[in-house]
Amino acid sequence: MILADFTADAIDGTPRSLAAYSGSVVLVVNTASACGFTPQLGGLEELWQTYRDRGLAVLGFPCNQFGGQDPGTEAQISEFCSVNYGVTFPMFAKVDVNGPDAHPLFVWLRSEARGALGTSRIKWNFTKFLVGKDGTVRHRYGSTTTPSSIAADIEAALAE
């Protein structure tokens, strides 16, 4: 499987094929609006603004599975991200990333790039997955990894 094999609902509820990002480098992130890592939304937007013309897509997937830190509706989440962090990168409908109701995209991402100690489970908000132009997962980054610290990996993926 590759990224293009999946679909997800945009934050407005419109189904979207992730095949639209074929040939792009994609950073997939599970986000939350009330988390200590929420300021990373600004860093993710900065990556999007810096690299989108070179082929980077940043895709945000709100998730309420960790401490109930994204309880709002999609409309509330969208407004929060836009007003507080200037988010213009594509945001999707709220998803589960672990457990029996996990979105198939995250089941795949977790299986392709394991976390610390070889675990597949996502431990917290703002786990990031870097997908190459070929649609395969290149790297997984934990919540504490700041968006700016992965710029070199993004540049390397864009250069391939």
Buried (B, 14 or more C-beta within 10 A) or exposed (E): EBBBEBBBBBBEEEEBEBBEBBEBBBBBBBBBBBBBBBEBBBBBBBBBBBBBEEBBBBBBBBBBBBEEBBEBEBEEBBEBBBEEBEBEBBBBBBBBBBEEEBBEBBBBBBEBBEBEEEEBEBEBBBBBBBBBBBBEBBBBBBBEBBBEEBBEBBBBBBEE
